[in-house]
Amino acid sequence: MGNCLLEPLARPFRLQETRHTAAVNYVGVSMDPKDIVVNGQCVHRPPRVITAGDDGICLVFEPINRYWVVTQVLRGHEEGVYSVVIAEDDDIVVTTSADKTLRVWRTNSQGIFCCTEKDVLRGHEDAVQYCCLNGSATLIASASADCTVRLWRNDLQTKQWTTEHVLCDHSGAVYGLAFSPDFAHLFTSSGDSSCIVWAFNGSVWTKQQRLPGHEDSINAVNISSDGNIVVTASSDKTAKVWAKLDGQTWVCVQTLSDHSEDVVDAALAEDLTLLATVGSDNQCRLYTVKDGEWKQTQVLKHNHDLWGVRVIPWGTRNGYSEHLIATSCSDMSATLWRWDGKAAYQKTSIRYATNFEIVSKEETEKDAATDSRPKVAAGTVEISSSDSTVNVFKSNGGQILTSLMAGGWQYMLAGARANVGLTSGRYLFEVRLLELHFRADVTQGQRVPMPRQLVRVGLSTEDSSLLLGDGSESQVSIDSEGYVSCGKVRKKIAQPWRQSVVGVLVNLEKESTNANTISLFRDGVRICEPYPIPEPLLGKPLFPTLSFKCVTLQVNFGPVPMSPLPFTCNMLGSVAEADAKVKKTSQEGPGHLVVPVGLPEQGYFDWVDDFLEKNPSYFELSERKIADWALKSGFLGNKPTP
């Protein structure tokens, strides 16, 4: 570093701006901070920090006047950003997203990151989970939920990206990637519980070895700077350390079993003095080498699930190597920790406000007036078993909902409707996302994509489909990615929400400023403007409806909200009798099975259609029904026919 002035670590930076509105999936930190000149002195600038959010944006943080300041917002992805990787020269950034694309961002003459159309990499058929790149950022490897790894090459003359290789040996979603330091080997980790070592012979990538031992999805893989140590993180609650046995074959030399939940990510320090792992148990565990083995030295506790960790060299003090540890969390925060060679100290917490842009406006909803009218009996409002798809499971008195998660059913939407529909008034009901489920059926010899978590909340008429967002005009819904759907309309009106309490406010008060609208609140904070309920739904009883897959939900109809709003509002569970229609439901008990028998093309399905019209409480299970159900759940394909 020469005669550089190292800024003191004892004075923490403070956050000046807050903008993220969803979970922070990953934190990118520049590996080689540049020296800058301040007042004639060469100052060692702290690393640039870039966060990737589930709200579809990346925030670029720079230290200015002792503050971490958001100097730029990277916008362009249509869905959540899963990872951000900063190139060695600090002037190129690559992001991956649930929108199935990668974006390459380059700094212009003003130092602003820009992404042109030619730097948008398309080709994956599902979410792109992670990427890694070579030193010059001309070769990128991307991991996707479509079970493939793509290697992209940038032509130095035309600046065009082309897919050079596609690796297809994994049978589950690919979550992790790591190049060896000489870029002659590539490590890929997958939901199929395997980590594959690939070797490049100058023209093609060939599978060299499959690392055995993990019993569940391998979420991340990391390789040391000298290429001699590999660490894998798995949902089997372990991290494994691998070393070369004979200079070529990798063997597991140690298993770290300290986490009580899934191990999501792992990172090695450049000088191999520190290993960090993070997990769904809300903890970051730090390991140092003692007597030839990695021993747990410290536990950094967080309040929510952790998604990623980075370990960056910082310098040397008193003979010890210092590092910067960056953790990303589902509570919309990223935390920077200083490791002084003996222990880690929180340096600063980068926390993001949950407020969407509209909350700066004055709230137009007013406190509810006292209502002395007769109410429905306590406990009347509930999720109707007879108005739920067959893959819905209810527990805790109908307050907890989940769906079948095996045999391919994890790919199918589940639908459930309340037994009370609103005709007037203003009422609130809440949904809390309790769990996200990650489970794909592993089929030998076939590539099976990882199912996608999704929740839709909204309103529907009593005779409409239970699957919100299927194109019907007899329902309106807003999904967990912020998109409203009704008929052929689908547009983004809100910020994404995950593992939060979402309040759905239905306003049918004729005198209200927001009459005939639906609004969303996350943890008591408005995240969308009141959205007009479509004309075809007005004048009909509107029933709260949920559609979901790969999640566990808690439904609250009252009488007390889990997250109070800025104004008082009556819960749906205490709805006035005059404002609601209570739908009679069939008694709980054994169901009835009808098996029609008929000859092909002899009016068989005509009879079935007529029977269902006369007996709407029955649910059809047939090849055509499953195909139609799969299509409405997001599968691609042609519309099924009988």
N, C-alpha and C positions, 0 to 999 in steps of 0.2 A: 504493500500500500504506500510505501515511500513516506513522505512527510504529511500524511493525512491526519486530520483531526477526527477521532472517533467520538461521535456524540454519546454522552453518558447514558447508560441504561437505567440509572436509578430514577430518572425523571420520566414518568410514563406519559405517552401521548394521550390526548383526549379526543373523543369523537365530536365533530362539529355538526354533521348533517346525518339525518336518518331518512332512508327512502325505501328500503326493502319492505315488502308486504307479505312475504311467505317464507317458508323454510329456506335456510341457506344450505344448499346441497354440497358445496365444495368451496374451498379457499385456495386460490392460486397465489403464490408468493414468488417474486423474482429471485432466481438463484444467484445472480451476480450483480448486486447493486452497483450503480455507477458512482464514481466520485464527482462531486460538483464543487464549484468555486463559489464561496460566500465571503464577501469583504476581503478578497485577496487571499483567502485561505482555502486549502483543499479539504473539503468536508466529506466524510463517508456517509452518503445518504442511506437511510434505512430502506429495506426492501419495499417495492411497490406491492400492494395487496389488491387482489381482484376477487370479488365474491360472486358466485354463481347462485342465483335464486330460483325457487320454484315459481316465482312470479314472472319468469320469462326474460329477466334482464340481468346484466352483470354490472356491478359497481366497481369503479376504479378508485382506490384510495391512495392519496399521496400525503406525506407528512409536511404540513405547512404551518409555520409559526407554532410548533408544539401541538398541533391538532392533526388528527387523521381527518382529512377532508375528501369528500366525494368530488373528484375533479372531472369525472365523466361517467355517463350511463350508456352502456352498450345495449342498444335495442335492435331487434331484427328477428329473433326467434319467436315463433308463434305459440310455443308452449314452454314448460319449465326447462331451465338450463341445468344439466346434470354435472358438468365438469368444466373447468377452465384451466388451460395449461399455458404457461408463459415460456416462450423460447429463450434460449441462452442470451441472446443479445437484448432482451427486454423490449424489443420493438415490434414483436409479433405475438399475438395471442390466438389460441384456438379454443373454441367452445363447442360443446356437444349438447344436444337437446332431445326432449321427448318428441319434437316435431320431425324426427328422422333425419336431421341434417347436422352437418358440421359447418362452422363459420370460421374463416381465417381473417383476423383483424390486423391491419398494418397501420403504423403511425404515418401520418402525412407530414408535410413540411412544418406544420404548426404543432406537431407532437400529439395530434388527436387520432385515436384509433378509428379506422374506417374499414368497412367490409363491402366490397363490390360484388356484383352478381357472379363474376367469374371465381370468386373465393367462397361461394356457397357450394358445399359438397353434398350432392344428392346421390342416392343409390341404395341406401339401407331401407328395408321394408318395415322397420319398427324403431323404437327409440334408440338413440345412440347414447350409450352409457358412459363411455370414457374414451380417451385417446392418448397417444404418446407420439413424440416426434423426434427427429434427429436434430443435431446441433444447428444446422442451417435452416430448419423448418421446411425442407423441400420434400421430405418423406414423412407421411403421417399414417399411423395405424389406428383404426377405430374399432371399438367393440360395441356390439349392438344386441338388443333383445331379439333380433331376428336370427340369433344363433350363429352369426357370421362375424368374421374379422376382415376388414377391407384395408388394403394398403394403397395409399394415394401418392402419386408422384407429381411434382410440379415442374413443368418444363421451364427452364431458366430463360428461354427466348420468348415463347408465346405466353408465359405465365398462366397457362391452362392446367387444370388438375385432371388427371386421368386415373382410373382404377387400375392399378398394376397387378394386384393379386387379390383373390377372395379365398379365405380359409374357412372351410365348412365342416370341420371334424367334430365340433361340439354339438351336443344334442339339447342343450339348454341355452338360455340367454348368456351372452358373454359380458362379464362385468368389469374385468380388470385386464390391464396390458402393461408390459414393461419391456423396453429394448435393453439388450446388454450394452455395456459401454462402447463396444466396437460395432454395434448395430448388425452383428452377424447372427444374433439369436433374438427370438421374440418369445416372451412368456405370456400366455393367455389363461385367464381363470373364468370359470363358468358356473352357472346354476346347476349343471349336471354333475357337480362335485369333483370336477377334474381341473387340473392345471396342465397345460400342454406346453412343451418346449419345442419351438420351431427353429430350424437352421436354414440359413440362406447360402446356397451354393454358387451364387453369382447370377442365376437366372430364375430359379424357383425356390419357394419355401417348402421344406419337407418336415414332417413330424419326426422329431428325434426321440422324444420321451414323454410319457404321461406320468405325472407325479401322483402316486397313490397315497391314501391315508385319511383324507378328510371324508366325513360321513354326511355332509350337507353342502349346500351351495358355497362356492369359494368366491367371496365378494371382492377381493383385491389381491394383487400381487405386486411386490416391490423388490427391486434388485439393488445391491450395494454398488457404490461408485467404482469399486475394483472388479465387479462382476463375479465375485466368489461366494456371495451369500444371497439367498432369496428368502423372502418372508411372504407367507400367504395368510389371509384372514378369512375365516369361514363362519357360516351360520351354525356349525356344530359347536360353537362357543369356544373354539380354540384358534390359536395362531401357530403356525409351524415355521421353524427355521430350517432351511435346506442349505447344504454345502456340497461341493464337488468331491466325489469319492476318488476318482482316478483322473481328474482333470477334465472329465466329460460327463460322467453319470452323476445325477443329482440324487442325494439321499437326505432323509429327514434326520437332523441331529438333535432337535429339541422341539417339544410341544409345550406351548404356553397355555395353561388352562385356568387362568385367573378370572376371566369374565364369566358372568352368570347368564348372559344373553348372547345374541349373535355378535360376532366380531365383524365389524363393517369395513374397517380400513386399517392399514399398518404402514409405518414409514420408518426408514433407517436414516440415521445421521450420516453425512458424507464421510466422516472420519471413523465411523463404526463404534462410536462411544455411547450411542443412545439409540434405543428402539422404542417407538410409541405405537400403541394400538388404541382404537376407539371402538365402542360397542353400543348396542341397544340398551345396555344397563346404565346409560348416562355417564359413563366413566371413560377417561383417558388414562391408560396405564403406561408408566414409563419403566423401562428396563435398562440396566447397565450390566456390563460383563464383570463377573466375579468368579474366580477360580475356573475360568474357561467356559462358563455358562451364563446365560442371560438371567439375571435376577431382578424381580420387581423391586423398584426403588421408591416409587411414589404413585399415588392415585390422584388425578385431577378430576374432581367431581363437578358435574353439570346438573341442570334441572330437567333436561329433556334428552331425547335420543340424539346421538352424535352420528354424523354422516361421513365426515372426512377428517384427516389429519395430515399436516405437513411439518417437516423438520428442516430448518434452514440454518446453515452455519452463520454465526454472527461475529466471531472473533475469538481472541484468547485473553484471559484475565487471570493473573496470579497463578499461571501455569495450567489453568483449566480451559478446556474448549467450551465456549458459550454457544448456545443455539437459540433460535426463535421457533417456538412451537405454535402452529395455527390450527385451531379446531373449529369445525363448522357444525351447527346445531339446528335441530328442527324448530327451536323456539325463535327463529328469525335472527339469530345472533352468530357472530364469529368472535372467538377470543384468541388474543395473542399472549403467549406465555414466554418468559425468559428462563432458560435453563443455564445455570452458572457453573455447571460441571458437578454440582452436588445435589441441587434441588431446583424445582421450577416455581416461579412466582408469576402471578397474573400481572401482565404488563398493561393491557387495556382490553376492554370488552367492546366490540363493535356490535351494537344492538340496533335493530331496525324497528321503526314504528309500525304498528299494525294499521295505522290510519291510511285509508285510500284518499286520493286527492279531494274528493268531494266533502270530506269531513270538515274542511275549513269553512264551508258554507254554514249558514244558520240552519239548524234542524227544523224542518217544516212540520213534523209530526208533533202534536200537542199531547199533554197528559190526558189520560182517559177520564171522562166524567163519571160520577157515581151512578151506578146502574142498579136500580132496585127491582128490576123485572125478574120473574122466575127463571132459575138456571136449570140446566140439565143436572141429573143426579151425579154426585161425585163418583168417579170411576167409569162413567158411561163412555167417554171418548177413549178409544183404543184402536190399535191396528187390527183390522179384521182378518181372521184366519181364512175365511171364505173368499176374501178379496185380496189374496196373496198368491203369488206363483208357487208351484209345488216345491221349489228349491229354497224356500224361506224357512228359517228356524227361529222361533220366538222363545225367549226365556225371561225370567225375572218379571213375571206378570205382563209380558208383552212389551216391556220397555227396551229390551236388548234384542237386536235383530242381526242375524248373520245368514249366510247362504251355504249351500252344499259346495265343498271345496275339493272334490275328488272325481275321478273318472271323466274329466273334461268339463264338468259343471262349473269349475272356477272361471271358465271363459264366458259363461252365460249370465246376462243380467238377471237379477232378482227384482221383483216388484211387489209392493205392499201399499194398501190404501186404508185410510182411516174410515171408521164407520159413521162419521158425522161430517156433513157437508155444510158449508157456509152459504147463506143467502143474503146476509147483510151484516153490518157491524165491522169492527176492526179487532183482529185477534192475532195472537202470536203462538207459534209452536217451535220447538227447538230440536236440533239433531246434533249429537256429538259423535265425531269419528273416533272410536276407541282404539281400533287396531287396523293395521294394514297387513294383508296376507300376501306372501310371496310363495306361490307353489305352482310349479309346472309339471305336467305328467312327462316323465322321461321314458321315451319309447326307443328301444334299441334300433339303431340304424336310421332314425328319423330326427329331424330338427324340429323341436317343439318350442314355440315362442313363450316367453314369460307372460302370464295374464296381467292385465292392466287394472289398477285400482281406479274405481270411478264411483261417484255418488251424484245422483240427480234429486233435487227437491223441488216440489211444485204442487200444482193443483190439477185435478182432472174431474170430468163428469163421472157419474156413477156407472155408466155403461161403456166407458172408454177403456183402452188398453192399459194394463198395469205397467207397461214398459215406457217410461217417459222418454221423449226425444225420438219416437219412432216415426215422426212425420205427420202424426194425427193433429187435426185442428181442434180436437176436444180436450186438449191439455196444454199446459204451459209449465216450463221447468227451467231451473238454472243449475248447471252442474258444477262440480268441484274444481273445474278449470276456469270458471267464470263465464261460460257461454250460456245464453238463453236460447231455448228451442221452443218453437210452436209452428206446426205445419212445416212449410218449407223454409221458414226463417231460422237462421242460426247465426248469432253474432255475439261478440264479447262485450259484456256490460259490467263485469265485476272482476276483482282480483281472485286468483286461485285460493283455495282454503284446504288445509289438511290438519287433522287432529286438533280441531278447534270446536268450540260450541257455536253452531250456526243457527241464528234465529231467523225464521221465515215470518215476515209480517204481511198479513193479508188485510187490505183496507178496502172495504165495500161500503163505507159510510158516504152517502150521497152528498152531504154538506162539507165533507173534508176537502182540503186543498189537494190531497193525493188520492181522491176517490178512484176506486176500481184499479188499484195498483198492487203489485207484489214487490217487496224489498227484502234484501239480505243484510244481516248484521253478523259480524264475526267477533266473538267474545265481547259483545255489547257495543261494537263500533260499526257504523254503517259502511258497507263496502260496495254498494251500488245505488244509483239513483232509483227512485220509485219507477218500476217498469209497468206500463199500461197492460192490464189484462186484455187479451184479444177480444174483439167484438163477439165472435161466435160463442164465447163462454159466459157472457154477461146474461143475467136473468136466470141462470141455472144454478142448482146447488153445486158448490165446488169443494171437492174432497181433498184434503192433504194427501199427497202421494209421494212415495220414495221408490227410486230404482237404484240398484247398487250391485257391485261385484267386487270380490276380493277384499272386503272390509267387514268390520263389526261396528254396528251403530247403536247408540242409545237415543231413544225418542222420548221427549218430554212434552206432555200436553198440559202440565201445570199441576197444582195451581200456582206454584212459585217458579219463576224462571231461574235457570242455572247461571245465566249471564244477564243481569238487568240492563235494559236499554236506557238511553239518555232521558227518556220520558216514561211515564207509567202506562202500562198497557195490559189489558185482560188477556189471560191465557185461554187457549182453545178448550181446555178441560173445564172451564167455568163459563162456557158460552151460554148466552140467554136462549131460552127455548124458541123465542120468536125469530132468532137470527140463524137458526140451524135446521137441518133435516137429519134426523137420526135414522140410519138405514138398519133395518132388521137383518140380523145375521143368523145363519144356521147354528144350531147348538153344536158345541164341541163334542166329538165322539168319533166312532168308526165311520169311515167314508164308504161310498158305494162305487163299485167298479162296473162299468158297462163295456163289454167287448163286442162291437158290431161284427157281423160276419156277412160277407158279400162277395160277388164276383167282380173282377176288374172291368172297368168301363161299363158297368151296369147300374149306375146311379148310386154307387157306394158312398162317395163323398157328398153327394147331394143330400142323402139321408142324414149323414153326420152333421152337415151344416144346418139342416132343418131341426135336428135334435138339439144342437147347442143353442139355437135361437130360442127354442121353447124352454130350455133348461140351462140358463146362464150360469148356474152354480157349478156346472161340470167343467172340467178342464181337459182339453184334448191332448193326448200324447201319441204322436204319430210321426212318421218320417217328414211329412210336409210341415207339421207344426214345429218340430225341432229345427228344421232348415230355416223356417221363417224366424224363429226365435233367435237363432245364431246370427242371422242377417241383422236383426234389430239390436243385437248385442255388440255389433261392430265388426263382424266378420265380413270379408269381401266375398263377392260371388254374385251369381244371377238370382233373380227373384224365383223362389221355388214354386213349382206347380204341382197339383195333385197327381 
